[in-house]
Amino acid sequence: MNSGKYVCTVILIGLIISCAPKQNGSVLPISSKEILKTTTSWDGDPIKYPEGEPEITGLIIEAQEDVEIGFHCHPVPNIAYMLEGEIEVELFDGQKHIFKKGDAFEEVINTWHKGKVLKGPAKILVYYVGEVDMPITIKPQTNDLLNEKCIE
């Protein structure tokens, strides 16, 4: 092994050991914490997977305080985790929910909604469980469409 690879390996091992969870000074082998387990989105609708060829998309969405995201919808299931900030999500029928740093949730599926960053910046990690050639987000062409599902 050349000296550059050796030094990088030693540094990497040192970082792993220093970042590993500890208890009473000893390193714990690994830990996990369930942050979400659900069969419904946050508004109570059941999760339904697309039927085509599966495709998973992961995004980190960032927005500054007071930014408003207009009506849109996600035709596929998606799991979100608030990394920073606080947002308010409002459904077309007026129902609202606030999500804060550390919250994990199944966002609404096939339902028109809009958002606003209450405390920012907001940073959200989102994974969409979709299918090839299906959009993960749809914006309405006219306000008349808002009382319907985005995809039938």
N, C-alpha and C positions, 0 to 999 in steps of 0.2 A: 504494500500500500504506500502511495507516495505521501509526503509530509502534509500536503494541502488537504488531502482526503482525511488523513488521520486527525488533523486539527479540527476540521469541520465535524467529524464524528464525535470527538471529545466534547466540543461545544454543544452539539445537539443533545448528547446524553446528559450533560450538565443542565441544560435548559429543561429537559423532560423531568429530571429528578427535582429540580428547584420548583417547578410548577405543579408537581404532583400533590394531591390532597394529603394532608398530614393529620395525625391524631397522636397527641402526647409525644410529638417529636418523631414518630415513626411514619414511614410512607405507607399509605393505604394502596392496595393493588389497583383498584378502580372503583368508581362510584357512578351511579346513574340516578336520575330523578325524573319520574314521569311528570310531564308538564301538561299533557292533554290526552284524554281518551274519551271519545264521544261518538255517537251514532247520528248526531244532528248538528246543524249549524247553530250559531248563537241565537237565532230567532226561532229555533225549534223544528225547522224543516229537516226531513231525513236526508242523509248524504246518499247521492246516487252517482256511481262511477260511469264515465263515458263507455261506449261499447266498441269503439274503434281501436286502432293500434295505440297502445299507451305511450304517453310522453310526459315526463315530469320536468317542470321549469322552476328554478329557484331564483328569487330576486331579493335584493335588499333595496327597499324603497325609502327614500329620504325626502323630507319636506320641512320647510321652515315654519315657525310659529305663525298662526293666522292664515296659512295657506288653505284654500278651499278646493276640494276636488269635486267636480260636478258629478251629476248622476252618471252611473256606469253600472255594469253588472259583469259577473264572472259565471260563465256557463259550466264551469268545472269546479270540483271540490278544491279547496285550498286551505292550507294550515298557516296561520300567522303567529308570529312571536314578536312582541314589542320589545325592542332592544333599548330604545330611548324614547322619552317624551310621553305625550298623552294626546289621544285623538278621540273625536266624537264621530260616530257613524250613525247616519239617519236613513231610514227606509223611506220609500215613496209615501207610505201611509202615515208617516210622522213618528213612528217608533224610533227611539234613540238609545244608543248604548255608548258608554265611555270605556276605552281601553287604555291602560297605563303600562309603564315600563314593567316588564316581568310577566305580563298577561300573555297567555297562549289561547288561541281560539280558532274555531272553524268559521271562516267568514261565510256570509250568506251566499247561497248558490242560486243562480238564475233569478235573482231578485234585484231590482233597481235600488241603488243606494248611493249616498254621497258622503263625503267626509270633510272634517275640518281639524286642523292641528290646533289643539288648545294650549299645549305647552310644548315648546319645541327647542331645538329641532327634534322632529320625530324620525325614528329609524325603525323600520319594520322588516323582519325576515319573513318571506312568504314563499311557500312551495305550492305550486299548482299541479294537480294530478289530472292531466288532460289527455288529449289524444292528438296524434299527428295531424297537422293542417287545421286544427280548431283553435280559434283565438282564445286567449285566457282572459281578456277584457274586451267588452263591447260598450260603445257609447251610443245613446239613442240618436236616431236620425231626426226625430221630432218629439216634442213633449207628449204627443198623442200616444206614443208607444209605451210610456212609462207605467200605464196601468196593466200592462201585459208582462208575461215572462219574456226574457230577452231571447230565449230559444225555446221553441215548442217541441 
